[in-house]
């Protein structure tokens, strides 16, 4: 199985300095340009059998640009949404820090943010999504369009890292990771590639 993990383009929340998570912002004009650049790059470099996408707007919009260029099915999956950050969603970061400060020593993995989910809940949801996709498409090339936190969790899950892991896999706007899953092994081809932005948007 080949797996291409794509983060959405720049969203309105990036400009507003708010906690995004489950806040359902759309792409900015720049985000749409990024998605179009990715779509053009994908049409020339990727052969994809099926796409899966988070149901949040910024991911759906990004996937829409790519899907127009790739001749493959597109499925929306709620389990691929970003971390459910509950009461923090959409709040200015300064306001959130005052109203809902982090507990001393940080939030424990099993403790959810108010009206949201814990880190363990988040990881379990991502594990469920990846298990379903792996078993449905064991020998196919799959693209997943999702979010930074979800993608980092996917990679940590594939490499069997603990829920509380020192490793964070950053993904820039429309950045993608390319992994090969075969015989129980995971081979990393590319991490956080944004070559399409250098080429298409200069």
VOPAGU-2260 file (C-alpha; in pm, 1 decimal, decimal comma):
REM VOPAGU-2260
SITE   aa  ch    i         X         Y         Z
SITE  UNK   A    0       0,0       0,0       0,0
SITE  UNK   A    1     119,9     351,1     -83,0
SITE  UNK   A    2      -6,2     631,1     137,5
SITE  UNK   A    3       7,0    1002,2      56,1
SITE  UNK   A    4     -88,9    1220,9     351,9
SITE  UNK   A    5    -188,1    1577,3     260,0
SITE  UNK   A    6    -258,9    1873,2     485,8
SITE  UNK   A    7    -515,3    2131,4     377,0
SITE  UNK   A    8    -414,5    2474,5     250,2
SITE  UNK   A    9    -401,7    2797,0     447,3
SITE  UNK   A   10    -731,9    2861,3     624,8
SITE  UNK   A   11    -895,2    3175,1     759,7
SITE  UNK   A   12    -804,8    3065,7    1112,6
SITE  UNK   A   13    -434,6    3095,8    1025,8
SITE  UNK   A   14    -483,0    3468,9     973,9
SITE  UNK   A   15    -703,1    3522,5    1278,8
SITE  UNK   A   16    -463,5    3365,1    1531,8
SITE  UNK   A   17    -734,6    3144,2    1679,3
SITE  UNK   A   18    -744,5    2782,9    1788,9
SITE  UNK   A   19    -876,3    2592,3    1490,8
SITE  UNK   A   20    -927,1    2220,8    1561,0
SITE  UNK   A   21   -1298,7    2164,0    1509,4
SITE  UNK   A   22   -1368,8    2527,9    1420,5
SITE  UNK   A   23   -1485,1    2492,1    1060,4
SITE  UNK   A   24   -1305,2    2765,4     868,1
SITE  UNK   A   25   -1274,6    2782,8     489,3
SITE  UNK   A   26    -956,6    2824,3     287,6
SITE  UNK   A   27    -818,4    3170,5     220,3
SITE  UNK   A   28    -751,9    3287,0    -134,4
SITE  UNK   A   29    -390,3    3186,4     -77,4
SITE  UNK   A   30    -506,5    2847,6      50,6
SITE  UNK   A   31    -703,2    2793,4    -269,0
SITE  UNK   A   32    -397,2    2885,9    -476,0
SITE  UNK   A   33    -193,9    2634,8    -274,0
SITE  UNK   A   34    -454,5    2365,6    -332,1
SITE  UNK   A   35    -460,5    2436,5    -704,3
SITE  UNK   A   36     -81,3    2415,4    -715,9
SITE  UNK   A   37     -95,1    2082,1    -534,5
SITE  UNK   A   38    -362,5    1957,6    -774,7
SITE  UNK   A   39    -147,8    2045,6   -1076,6
SITE  UNK   A   40     155,3    1876,8    -919,0
SITE  UNK   A   41     -50,6    1569,8    -825,0
SITE  UNK   A   42    -182,3    1532,8   -1179,1
SITE  UNK   A   43     176,3    1503,8   -1303,3
SITE  UNK   A   44     339,6    1306,4   -1022,7
SITE  UNK   A   45      78,6    1092,8    -842,0
SITE  UNK   A   46    -111,4     785,3    -947,1
SITE  UNK   A   47    -387,8     748,1    -688,1
SITE  UNK   A   48    -654,2     476,2    -668,0
SITE  UNK   A   49    -870,9     633,1    -399,5
SITE  UNK   A   50    -890,5     947,7    -185,5
SITE  UNK   A   51   -1014,9     990,6     171,6
SITE  UNK   A   52   -1084,9    1328,0     326,8
SITE  UNK   A   53   -1179,7    1488,0     656,9
SITE  UNK   A   54   -1529,0    1634,8     660,9
SITE  UNK   A   55   -1410,5    1980,8     773,5
SITE  UNK   A   56   -1435,5    2259,4     511,7
SITE  UNK   A   57   -1066,5    2337,9     476,0
SITE  UNK   A   58    -984,5    1974,4     399,7
SITE  UNK   A   59   -1287,4    1924,3     173,9
SITE  UNK   A   60   -1201,2    2232,9     -28,6
SITE  UNK   A   61    -838,8    2122,4     -66,9
SITE  UNK   A   62    -941,4    1770,9    -167,8
SITE  UNK   A   63   -1187,4    1914,4    -419,7
SITE  UNK   A   64    -909,4    2082,1    -618,3
SITE  UNK   A   65    -703,2    1762,9    -626,7
SITE  UNK   A   66    -999,2    1538,5    -702,2
SITE  UNK   A   67   -1078,6    1736,6   -1016,7
SITE  UNK   A   68    -737,5    1637,1   -1154,2
SITE  UNK   A   69    -727,2    1274,1   -1039,5
SITE  UNK   A   70    -956,4    1007,1   -1179,6
SITE  UNK   A   71   -1037,5     822,0    -857,1
SITE  UNK   A   72   -1315,9     786,8    -597,9
SITE  UNK   A   73   -1330,8    1036,1    -309,0
SITE  UNK   A   74   -1470,1     938,2      32,5
SITE  UNK   A   75   -1532,9    1166,0     332,3
SITE  UNK   A   76   -1450,7    1024,2     674,4
SITE  UNK   A   77   -1531,7    1196,2    1004,8
SITE  UNK   A   78   -1256,4    1005,7    1185,3
SITE  UNK   A   79   -1000,7    1204,7     981,5
SITE  UNK   A   80   -1108,8    1535,1    1137,4
SITE  UNK   A   81    -865,3    1736,9    1347,0
SITE  UNK   A   82    -845,0    1700,4    1725,3
SITE  UNK   A   83   -1175,4    1788,2    1890,3
SITE  UNK   A   84   -1056,1    2084,5    2094,9
SITE  UNK   A   85   -1400,3    2151,9    2243,0
SITE  UNK   A   86   -1435,2    2493,9    2404,2
SITE  UNK   A   87   -1107,6    2612,4    2248,6
SITE  UNK   A   88   -1235,3    2590,8    1890,5
SITE  UNK   A   89   -1243,2    2931,7    1728,3
SITE  UNK   A   90   -1116,8    3120,4    2035,5
SITE  UNK   A   91    -839,2    3376,5    2010,5
SITE  UNK   A   92    -528,3    3221,1    2160,7
SITE  UNK   A   93    -490,9    3498,9    2418,3
SITE  UNK   A   94    -852,6    3459,8    2528,6
SITE  UNK   A   95    -822,3    3082,0    2545,5
SITE  UNK   A   96    -510,7    3106,9    2762,3
SITE  UNK   A   97    -702,3    3320,6    3013,2
SITE  UNK   A   98   -1031,6    3130,0    3015,3
SITE  UNK   A   99    -899,4    2774,1    2979,9
SITE  UNK   A  100    -534,9    2766,8    3090,4
SITE  UNK   A  101    -335,4    2447,8    3051,2
SITE  UNK   A  102    -318,0    2249,2    3377,4
SITE  UNK   A  103      13,0    2264,5    3563,0
SITE  UNK   A  104     240,5    2008,2    3401,8
SITE  UNK   A  105      18,5    1987,4    3094,3
SITE  UNK   A  106    -304,4    1802,4    3022,1
SITE  UNK   A  107    -287,1    1430,0    3102,3
SITE  UNK   A  108    -335,7    1202,6    2798,5
SITE  UNK   A  109    -666,1    1061,7    2929,5
SITE  UNK   A  110    -816,9    1398,6    3025,4
SITE  UNK   A  111   -1024,6    1565,8    2751,9
SITE  UNK   A  112   -1044,7    1935,7    2695,2
SITE  UNK   A  113   -1389,1    2060,5    2801,6
SITE  UNK   A  114   -1652,4    1944,7    2548,6
SITE  UNK   A  115   -1374,8    1784,3    2343,3
SITE  UNK   A  116   -1158,9    1474,7    2340,8
SITE  UNK   A  117    -843,1    1357,8    2514,6
SITE  UNK   A  118    -517,0    1276,3    2336,7
SITE  UNK   A  119    -594,6     907,8    2387,1
SITE  UNK   A  120    -940,4     953,1    2232,0
SITE  UNK   A  121    -782,8    1134,9    1937,1
SITE  UNK   A  122    -523,6     864,1    1881,2
SITE  UNK   A  123    -786,4     588,8    1903,5
SITE  UNK   A  124   -1000,3     763,8    1643,1
SITE  UNK   A  125    -703,8     798,0    1406,9
SITE  UNK   A  126    -603,4     434,4    1464,2
SITE  UNK   A  127    -958,1     330,8    1371,7
SITE  UNK   A  128    -951,5     534,2    1050,5
SITE  UNK   A  129    -612,5     402,3     940,0
SITE  UNK   A  130    -705,0      42,7    1022,3
SITE  UNK   A  131   -1018,0      71,0     809,4
SITE  UNK   A  132    -832,0     227,7     516,9
SITE  UNK   A  133    -545,2     -22,1     531,3
SITE  UNK   A  134    -780,5    -319,9     529,3
SITE  UNK   A  135    -998,9    -174,5     254,0
SITE  UNK   A  136    -706,5     -93,0      21,0
SITE  UNK   A  137    -409,7    -318,4     106,4
SITE  UNK   A  138    -251,0    -303,2    -240,0
SITE  UNK   A  139    -361,3      38,6    -360,2
SITE  UNK   A  140    -232,9     394,6    -366,9
SITE  UNK   A  141    -433,6     603,5    -121,8
SITE  UNK   A  142    -435,4     979,0     -64,5
SITE  UNK   A  143    -565,0    1116,7     265,3
SITE  UNK   A  144    -644,0    1488,9     294,8
SITE  UNK   A  145    -655,9    1587,6     659,4
SITE  UNK   A  146    -501,9    1817,8     923,2
SITE  UNK   A  147    -166,9    1873,9    1090,5
SITE  UNK   A  148    -246,8    1707,0    1422,0
SITE  UNK   A  149    -430,3    1419,2    1258,2
SITE  UNK   A  150    -144,8    1355,6    1013,6
SITE  UNK   A  151     114,1    1361,0    1292,5
SITE  UNK   A  152     -99,7    1107,1    1478,9
SITE  UNK   A  153    -129,3     889,9    1166,9
SITE  UNK   A  154     247,6     877,2    1124,6
SITE  UNK   A  155     303,7     808,1    1494,5
SITE  UNK   A  156      42,7     530,6    1476,5
SITE  UNK   A  157     203,5     372,2    1170,2
SITE  UNK   A  158     542,6     375,3    1342,9
SITE  UNK   A  159     381,6     234,9    1659,2
SITE  UNK   A  160     485,7     528,1    1874,9
SITE  UNK   A  161     312,8     580,0    2211,0
SITE  UNK   A  162      27,4     827,3    2248,4
SITE  UNK   A  163     256,1    1056,6    2444,9
SITE  UNK   A  164     541,4    1070,5    2197,2
SITE  UNK   A  165     835,8    1311,8    2177,5
SITE  UNK   A  166     801,2    1305,8    1798,8
SITE  UNK   A  167     591,0    1560,8    1610,6
SITE  UNK   A  168     562,4    1546,3    1234,0
SITE  UNK   A  169     496,6    1898,0    1111,8
SITE  UNK   A  170     311,1    1955,6     785,0
SITE  UNK   A  171     301,5    2290,5     606,2
SITE  UNK   A  172      12,4    2419,6     398,3
SITE  UNK   A  173     -71,8    2149,6     138,8
SITE  UNK   A  174     246,2    1968,2     238,3
SITE  UNK   A  175     244,2    1593,8     183,9
SITE  UNK   A  176     413,5    1281,9     319,5
SITE  UNK   A  177     465,3     968,0     108,7
SITE  UNK   A  178     485,7     632,5     288,6
SITE  UNK   A  179     502,0     271,8     169,4
SITE  UNK   A  180     335,9       3,3     383,2
SITE  UNK   A  181     446,9    -348,3     291,9
SITE  UNK   A  182     489,5    -676,0     482,4
SITE  UNK   A  183     441,1    -504,1     816,9
SITE  UNK   A  184     709,9    -245,5     744,4
SITE  UNK   A  185     677,2     128,3     685,1
SITE  UNK   A  186     915,7     300,0     445,3
SITE  UNK   A  187     926,7     678,6     439,4
SITE  UNK   A  188     973,7     820,5      90,6
SITE  UNK   A  189     901,7    1188,1     161,2
SITE  UNK   A  190     813,8    1400,6     465,5
SITE  UNK   A  191     638,9    1739,1     442,8
SITE  UNK   A  192     710,9    1803,2      75,2
SITE  UNK   A  193     595,6    2142,6     -56,3
SITE  UNK   A  194     780,0    2141,0    -389,4
SITE  UNK   A  195     456,3    2222,0    -568,8
SITE  UNK   A  196     442,7    2561,9    -397,5
SITE  UNK   A  197     797,6    2649,7    -501,1
SITE  UNK   A  198     727,2    2556,8    -860,9
SITE  UNK   A  199     366,8    2660,8    -914,8
SITE  UNK   A  200     338,9    2979,5    -706,9
SITE  UNK   A  201     665,5    3161,0    -782,2
